[in-house]
């Protein structure tokens, strides 16, 4: 089986770029990945394009073909390369990466492109946007999850309620936080430790949407979105694009020494789906995906040097460090508050600032995480570089919500090639 490498990768900054079109963001990400790899793109054999919400901007179908066509017309993308569109809510970009990875493993091509984009900001249509965000769960049988969440809320002495000024995902994460707090004693202050860490981490990240430090008290004192989650604990709306060029070991060996030196090996990658009635003790999708990725890489959690994970809210980071095996179930709060996940801690988690501060442009997020890991493993992360020269990194990216689980979850383990 061929080894698989990321040979070029790039992410735009995240921000509210109302004046930039999806095509402009895609162009920037694509050319950035080419420049990073030192390639001209002529050998690209397949493209996997990820997005969730281009229908919001009037493009519900053939999204990738439309966004990439200007690059073909410019002569910087080969004519006739097949493009496959993928969507898995917040895990869309990781599913694009999965397709490109499989291209190389199968021998379909020697160089494949994964590219994702999202435009989430329109100040004139906020209410319409939140309605569309709701569709990342089961709307063929919505009463099933509504009943589930209402039973869970009643068990915590509360009610499950939605509001038009926020994503339904925030309501669900808040409910998960309450159930975790009731069962394990997790506190809002421990959740705030995760948020404060990530906001402070993002200060030196030129790709981050927010670049100001916060302490725990500032996080707790921010505007409440839905108890116990304050605004500083929730990922913002933003626009960005990211791209990765994935190649085979045999293709890499034909490239210049400097290109080979900066390549990053994909040593483990797995995608899993979730189920409605999962509980904290069950093997939810992140646990299953992580186990398979660890097995493929031949390592355990203790071998990891840096992690980027899907903190759509800061509570997600609390339960995800448990799902990934960094600490026992129920210990995510104390583990985080202890400083173990700080940039200079036992295992740095989200040194980029994570989703709550670097940003969460849905269709690009998974590739943005991999970009941050590649920069860390190459020693090119600048002001946000973790101090212990990392060799192994992991990215976890969840998408869509099925009851108490993710509809899809991808875990990718990367290794410094040389």
C-alpha positions in Angstrom: 0.0 0.0 0.0 1.3 3.5 -0.9 2.3 5.9 1.8 0.2 9.1 1.6 1.6 12.6 2.2 0.3 16.1 2.4 2.7 17.9 0.0 1.1 21.3 0.0 -1.6 23.0 2.2 -3.0 26.4 2.8 -5.8 28.2 4.6 -7.0 31.8 4.2 -7.7 33.8 7.3 -11.1 33.5 8.8 -13.2 36.6 9.0 -16.4 38.4 7.9 -15.5 39.0 4.3 -18.8 40.2 2.9 -17.0 41.7 -0.2 -15.3 38.4 -1.1 -17.1 35.8 -3.3 -16.8 32.1 -2.7 -14.8 31.9 -6.0 -12.3 34.4 -4.7 -11.8 32.5 -1.5 -11.4 29.2 -3.4 -8.8 30.8 -5.7 -6.7 32.1 -2.8 -6.7 28.7 -1.1 -5.9 26.8 -4.3 -3.0 29.0 -5.3 -1.8 29.1 -1.7 -1.6 25.2 -1.7 0.2 25.2 -5.0 2.8 27.7 -3.8 3.3 25.8 -0.5 4.0 22.6 -2.5 6.1 24.3 -5.2 3.9 22.7 -7.9 2.0 24.0 -10.9 -1.1 21.8 -10.5 -0.7 20.1 -13.9 -0.5 16.6 -12.2 -3.7 16.9 -10.2 -5.8 13.8 -11.0 -9.0 14.4 -9.0 -10.6 17.2 -6.9 -12.8 16.8 -3.8 -14.8 20.0 -3.1 -16.4 20.5 0.3 -19.1 23.0 1.2 -22.4 23.1 3.2 -24.1 26.3 2.5 -23.5 27.7 -1.0 -27.2 27.3 -1.7 -27.5 30.3 0.7 -25.7 32.3 -2.0 -27.8 30.8 -4.8 -25.6 27.8 -5.8 -27.2 24.6 -4.6 -25.7 22.2 -7.2 -22.4 21.6 -9.0 -20.7 23.8 -6.4 -17.1 22.8 -6.9 -17.4 22.9 -10.7 -18.7 26.5 -10.5 -16.2 27.7 -8.0 -13.2 26.1 -9.7 -14.1 27.1 -13.3 -12.3 30.5 -13.2 -9.1 28.6 -12.3 -9.5 26.4 -15.4 -10.1 29.5 -17.5 -6.9 31.1 -16.1 -5.0 28.0 -17.0 -3.8 27.3 -13.5 -6.1 24.2 -13.1 -6.0 21.5 -15.8 -9.0 21.2 -18.1 -11.2 18.2 -17.5 -10.2 17.1 -14.0 -13.1 15.4 -12.3 -14.5 17.2 -9.3 -16.6 15.5 -6.7 -18.7 17.5 -4.3 -19.0 16.4 -0.7 -21.1 17.5 2.3 -21.1 16.3 5.9 -22.0 19.5 7.7 -19.1 20.7 9.9 -17.0 17.6 8.8 -17.3 18.4 5.1 -13.7 19.3 4.5 -12.5 16.1 6.3 -14.7 14.1 4.0 -13.0 15.9 1.0 -9.7 14.9 2.5 -10.9 11.4 3.0 -11.7 11.2 -0.8 -8.3 12.5 -1.8 -6.6 10.1 0.6 -8.4 7.2 -0.9 -7.5 8.4 -4.4 -3.8 7.8 -3.4 -4.4 4.6 -1.6 -6.3 3.1 -4.5 -3.8 4.3 -7.1 -6.4 6.3 -9.0 -4.0 9.1 -9.2 -0.7 10.3 -7.7 -1.8 13.8 -6.8 -5.3 14.7 -5.5 -6.7 18.0 -4.3 -9.1 18.5 -1.3 -10.5 22.0 -1.1 -13.3 23.5 0.9 -15.0 26.9 1.3 -17.7 28.5 3.3 -19.3 31.9 3.3 -21.4 32.4 6.5 -21.6 36.1 6.9 -24.5 38.2 5.5 -25.5 41.0 7.9 -28.9 41.3 6.1 -30.0 37.7 6.5 -29.0 36.4 9.9 -32.3 34.8 10.7 -32.4 32.9 7.4 -28.8 31.7 8.0 -29.6 30.1 11.4 -32.6 28.3 9.9 -30.3 26.7 7.3 -27.8 25.8 10.0 -30.5 23.7 11.7 -30.5 21.3 8.8 -27.4 19.5 10.1 -29.6 17.1 12.0 -32.5 14.8 11.1 -35.4 16.8 9.6 -37.1 13.7 8.1 -38.0 12.7 11.6 -37.3 15.6 13.9 -39.6 14.6 16.7 -37.3 11.7 17.5 -34.5 14.1 18.6 -36.8 16.7 20.1 -38.3 14.0 22.3 -34.8 12.7 23.2 -33.5 16.2 24.2 -36.6 17.1 26.1 -36.3 13.9 28.2 -32.6 14.6 28.8 -33.4 18.2 29.8 -36.1 17.1 32.2 -33.6 14.7 33.8 -31.3 17.7 34.5 -34.2 19.7 35.9 -34.6 22.0 32.9 -36.2 22.3 29.4 -34.8 22.0 25.9 -35.7 25.2 24.1 -34.6 26.8 20.8 -34.3 30.5 19.8 -34.1 32.2 16.4 -31.0 34.2 17.2 -28.6 31.2 17.6 -27.7 27.9 16.0 -29.6 24.8 17.3 -26.1 23.3 17.7 -25.6 25.7 20.6 -28.8 24.4 22.3 -27.6 20.8 21.9 -24.1 21.5 23.2 -25.6 23.3 26.2 -27.8 20.3 26.9 -24.8 18.0 26.6 -22.8 20.2 28.9 -25.6 20.1 31.5 -25.8 16.3 31.4 -22.0 16.1 31.7 -22.0 18.5 34.7 -24.8 16.5 36.4 -23.1 13.2 35.9 -19.4 14.1 36.5 -19.4 17.3 38.3 -17.9 19.3 35.4 -18.2 23.1 36.1 -18.8 26.2 34.0 -15.4 27.4 35.2 -13.7 24.4 33.8 -15.4 25.0 30.4 -14.2 28.6 30.6 -10.6 27.4 31.1 -10.8 25.8 27.6 -12.3 29.0 26.1 -9.8 31.3 27.7 -6.9 29.1 26.6 -8.0 29.1 23.0 -8.8 32.8 22.8 -5.3 33.5 24.2 -3.7 31.0 21.9 -5.2 32.7 18.8 -3.5 36.1 19.5 -0.4 35.1 17.5 -2.3 33.3 14.7 -2.6 35.5 11.6 -5.3 33.1 10.3 -7.6 33.6 13.4 -10.9 35.4 13.3 -10.4 36.6 16.9 -7.0 37.7 18.1 -7.4 39.0 21.6 -6.6 37.2 24.9 -9.3 36.3 27.5 -9.0 35.1 31.1 -11.5 32.7 32.7 -13.4 35.5 34.5 -13.8 37.4 31.2 -15.2 34.2 29.5 -17.7 33.6 32.3 -18.7 37.3 32.3 -19.4 37.4 28.6 -23.0 37.5 27.2 -24.9 34.3 27.9 -25.9 32.4 24.7 -27.6 29.5 26.3 -26.7 28.4 29.8 -23.9 27.4 30.7 -22.4 28.6 27.4 -21.3 32.3 27.1 -20.5 33.9 23.7 -16.8 33.4 24.3 -17.4 29.6 24.6 -19.1 29.4 21.1 -17.6 29.4 17.7 -18.3 32.5 15.6 -19.7 32.8 12.1 -17.0 33.5 9.5 -15.8 33.0 5.9 -12.7 31.1 4.7 -11.3 28.5 2.3 -8.6 25.9 2.7 -6.9 23.4 0.4 -4.6 20.4 0.6 -2.6 18.6 -2.1 -2.2 14.9 -1.2 0.3 12.7 -3.0 1.8 9.2 -3.0 5.2 8.3 -1.7 6.4 7.4 -5.2 5.3 10.8 -6.5 6.9 12.6 -3.6 10.3 10.9 -4.2 10.4 12.6 -7.6 10.1 16.1 -6.2 12.9 18.4 -5.0 14.6 17.8 -1.7 13.1 20.9 -0.1 9.6 19.8 -1.0 10.2 16.3 0.4 11.5 17.8 3.6 8.3 19.7 4.2 5.9 16.9 3.3 3.8 15.5 6.2 2.9 11.8 6.3 -0.7 10.7 6.8 -0.2 7.8 9.1 -3.8 7.3 10.4 -7.2 8.4 9.1 -10.7 7.2 9.9 -14.3 8.4 9.6 -17.2 7.1 11.7 -20.9 7.8 11.9 -23.0 8.2 15.0 -26.3 7.0 16.4 -29.3 8.6 18.1 -29.3 7.1 21.6 -25.6 7.2 22.4 -24.6 8.2 25.9 -21.3 9.5 27.3 -20.3 5.9 28.2 -21.0 4.6 24.7 -18.5 4.4 21.9 -19.7 7.5 20.1 -18.4 8.3 16.6 -15.3 10.2 17.8 -14.2 7.2 20.0 -14.6 4.8 17.1 -12.8 7.0 14.6 -10.0 7.6 17.0 -9.5 3.9 17.8 -9.3 3.1 14.1 -6.9 6.0 13.4 -4.6 5.0 16.3 -4.6 1.4 15.1 -3.6 2.4 11.6 -0.9 4.7 12.9 0.3 2.1 15.4 0.3 4.5 18.3 -1.8 5.5 21.3 -2.8 8.9 22.7 0.5 9.2 24.7 2.5 9.4 21.4 0.7 12.6 20.3 2.5 16.0 20.5 -0.2 18.4 19.4 -4.0 18.2 18.7 -6.5 20.3 16.8 -10.0 19.3 17.8 -13.6 20.4 17.0 -14.5 22.9 19.8 -17.7 24.2 18.2 -18.3 25.1 21.8 -15.7 25.0 24.6 -17.7 22.2 26.2 -16.9 20.1 23.1 -13.2 20.3 24.0 -14.0 19.0 27.5 -15.7 15.9 26.3 -13.5 15.5 23.2 -10.3 15.1 25.2 -12.1 12.2 26.9 -13.2 10.7 23.6 -9.7 10.8 22.2 -8.3 9.0 25.2 -6.2 11.9 26.7 -7.9 11.5 30.1 -10.5 9.1 31.6 -14.2 9.7 31.0 -15.6 12.4 33.2 -12.1 14.0 33.8 -12.1 16.4 30.9 -12.9 19.4 33.0 -10.2 19.0 35.7 -7.7 17.9 33.0 -8.3 21.1 31.0 -8.3 23.3 34.1 -5.0 21.8 35.2 -3.2 23.4 32.2 -2.5 20.0 30.7 -3.8 21.2 27.3 -2.1 24.5 27.3 0.4 25.3 24.5 3.2 24.5 26.9 1.3 21.7 28.7 1.4 18.0 28.7 -0.5 17.8 25.4 -1.2 21.1 23.6 -4.8 21.2 22.3 -5.9 23.8 19.8 -2.7 26.0 19.9 -4.3 27.7 16.9 -7.1 29.1 19.0 -9.5 26.3 17.9 -13.0 26.9 16.4 -14.0 29.3 19.2 -11.3 31.8 18.3 -9.6 30.8 15.0 -13.1 30.4 13.6 -15.4 27.8 12.1 -16.3 28.3 8.4 -18.0 25.0 8.1 -17.0 23.7 4.7 -13.3 24.6 5.2 -12.8 23.7 8.9 -11.4 20.2 8.6 -8.7 21.3 6.2 -8.0 24.3 8.3 -7.2 22.0 11.2 -4.8 20.0 9.1 -3.1 23.2 7.9 -2.5 24.2 11.5 -1.1 20.7 12.3 1.2 20.8 9.3 2.6 24.2 10.3 3.3 22.8 13.8 5.0 19.6 12.5 7.1 21.6 10.1 8.1 24.0 12.8 6.6 26.9 10.8 3.8 28.0 13.1 5.6 31.2 14.2 4.2 32.8 17.3 1.9 29.9 18.0 4.5 27.2 17.7 4.3 24.6 20.5 7.6 24.6 22.4 8.4 20.8 22.3 9.2 20.2 18.6 6.2 18.0 17.6 6.4 14.9 15.5 2.9 13.5 15.8 -0.3 15.5 15.5 -4.0 14.6 15.5 -7.1 16.4 14.1 -10.6 15.6 15.1 -13.5 17.1 13.1 -17.2 16.3 13.8 -20.1 17.1 11.5 -23.9 17.1 12.0 -25.7 15.9 15.0 -27.6 12.6 15.3 -29.1 12.5 18.8 -26.2 12.5 21.3 -23.6 11.7 18.6 -22.1 13.2 15.5 -23.5 12.3 12.1 -19.9 12.0 10.9 -16.5 12.3 12.7 -13.1 12.2 11.1 -9.8 11.6 13.0 -6.5 12.1 11.2 -3.0 11.5 12.5 -0.1 13.2 10.8 3.6 12.6 11.3 6.6 14.8 10.5 8.2 13.1 7.5 11.9 13.7 8.2 
